[in-house]
Amino acid sequence: MTSGERILFIIEYLKVSKNKFSTKMLGLSASTKIDHIIKGRNEITPDFAKEICSVVPEINYNWLLKNQGEKFVENHDQTKRENFVNNSDVNELANTIIEHEDQLMEIPKIQKMVERHALIKLNEMLPDIIDRIYKTKG
């Protein structure tokens, strides 16, 4: 199985689009890096494999990087991952983030993540904004 096929397997396993996997889950500005791996232009680097496994911890690092071993780690349990998201107190987390927003925004990686998210949202809203402008002028 090629690096690209392994990436595609993960995307299908997560039931997300390639773009969502790249931008929302991995925090990339576009799916270019993923596209290059899928098309065989680039291979998965050890650092990128670690990054993917940190987002999808049930994926076996050695399988992702070298196509060695099983696809999933031994104690793979998708329901455990789903329950973590469903059972975590999102409101408490949001309140903590709001409380420490100024300190968090001083961290360059968080700044970059917020900027990317804002650009993604703006890009999603742009067609609607353009339509509204033309409707008001017409």
N, C-alpha and C positions, 0 to 999 in steps of 0.2 A: 504494500500500500504506500503510495507516495505521500509526501508532506501535504500536498494540496488535498488529497483524498481524506487524510486524517482531519484536516481543518474542516472540510465539508461534513465529515461524520459528526464532529462536535456541533456544528451549526444545526444540522438536522436533529441531533439528539436534543438540543436545547429548544428546538422548534421556534427559532427566531430567524430573521433575515440576516443576510451577510452584513448589510449596513448596520443593523441594530447590534449585532455581535461586535462589529468593529468600533462603532462610535459610542454606543450606550454602555456596553459591557466592558470593553477594553479601554475606552477613553481616547481612541484615536480620532484624528480630525476627519478622516475619510477611510474608506475600505481599501485604499491602494495597497497597503502592506499585505493585507489578506489576499487581494487579487493577485499580487505577484507570486505569492506562495501557491495559490490554487493553480495558476497558469504554469508553474514550474520554473519561473524566472529566478526565484529565491527559495532557499530552504529555511526551515524554522531554526532560529538560533537558540542556544540554551537559555538566554535571558528572556526571549519571547515565549518560549515554552513554559518557563517559570511564571511569567505574567499570566498566561492563559490558565495554567493550573491553579493560580491563586484565585481566579474568578470562577473556575469550574474544578473544584478540589477533588471531585470523584474521578477525574481523568488521570491516568497513570502517566507521569512525567516521561519515563523511559519509552513508553509506547508512542507518545506524542513526538518526542524528539527523534528517536531512532527506530521506531516501529518494532520495539522489542518488548516482549511481555504482553500482558493482558491490557485491554483498553481501559478498564476501570481498576481503581485501587481495590485491594482485597475487601475492605469493609465498606464497599460502595453501597449506599442506600439513598436513593433519590428522595424518598419521603422524608428522610432526616433533613436534607437540604431544603425541601419545600416547607417543612414544619418550622425550620429556623426563621424563614422569611415570614410565615404566617403568624407565628407565635411571638415574634419580637414586638416590643412595645414601641411602635413607630412614633406615636405622639411624644413619648418621653425622649426619644432620640432627636426628633425635630426640635423640641424645646431646648435640649442641650446644645444643639447646633446654633440655634438662634441666640442663646445666652452667650456663646463664645464666638459669635460670628466675626468680630473684629480681629481676635487672635487667630482664628482659622484663616482669614483672608491674607494674613501675613506669610503664610506658608506657600511658597511658589507652586508646588504641585497642586494644591487646592485652588489657587488662583487660576492656574491653567485649566483645571477641570471645569470650574465655573464659567470661564470664558468660552470654552468649547461648547458647553451646554447652552449658553446664551446664543452662540452663533448657530447652533443646530436648531434651536427654537425659532430664531429669526428667519432662518432659511425655510423652515416649515410654514411660517406665517406669511412670508413674502408674497406668494401668489394671491392670497386673500386681500392683503393690503393693496396690491396693485389693482385688483378688481374693484375695490371700494373707491380708489382714487378715480378710476375711469367712470364709475357709475355716478359719482358726484359731479364730475365735469360734464357729463352727458345729459 
